[in-house]
Amino acid sequence: MVTLHFLPFSYPEMSSTPPSVHPVLTTGNSETSSPFLSGFVTIADAYGHVQLAGITCLGECFVVEMKGWKEPAPLQLDLESKIVKDVEPPATGMISKELIAGPDPPILPSSSSLKSLTPDSIEGKSTLHHYIKVFHEYYVEYGHKVFIELKEHADYLKTEMEDKQKRLEAVKKSLISVEAKDGDINKRIDRAFKVYELLEKRIDSFKMLPAANKKPLTQAEQEFKSQLDRFADVELDALRSSIAALSARMKRFAQQSTGSAASTGMVPWQAQRAGRSHISESQMSLLKSSLEKLSLLNEENSLKLRLIDHELKNQER
């Protein structure tokens, strides 16, 4: 295993530590040399994330992780200046699929021929040099491409981080605004509960009113109600017709008195006084009794009218 402490071809002006070479698997029959790694495993998922976990012979664990970027930037097209096929696609901010897929695995000879080689022999050194060359062609150049890609990708990541930071600040401001309005909302809720309790009390008071607990009428009350209806339908109409007839008779009497006074040249009261001698005492007493009966009937009807109005108002309540 070759451990690189730097990325080659990246910063040639800087002094770098030379790579370290550790045998991963023994190639000889010697039992004194032990492998550098006890084992390693590669874990990859569908999002382009790759993890390499390994354990050294000393019991140390190391994890090499590489994450892929799958979120593209929004595509913006200017349809007025260029047609769709001439528009250059903007930078999506994604690492190329070739780099995410990793380097192509090299074609290696079978490991059965390597068991007879030793690191000190010429064939072993030649084989080791060949593997270092293969590693450089397939993996070192791939690491250099990844470094360049990540360096160019840094601006996009910076822009995305600034955008996420702005959105985070906006969310914080929204939370502060919601917390400030929380007290007002609680006050409104308390006021709504108080209004609800007041409405419940008013409903209970309305339930205690007499009209809310209305009971059916008794037999006596039904008879009295039928009498009131009869008074309203029959006797009230008769009273109104009697009043209208008396008013008409009064108007005719007044007109006759005015005409007779004008023909005799006397004032109306003198004409009435002069005509008294022609009325007998029996007619006078009969007229007085009729007037008394009419007055009593009028008073009785007025009392009934007041009673009917009072009962109608009570029923409306």
Summary of the structure (lengths in Angstrom):
residues: 317
radius of gyration: 60.2
end to end distance: 105.2
largest distance: 180.2
contacts: 621
relative contact order: 0.05
helix: 62%
strand: 8%
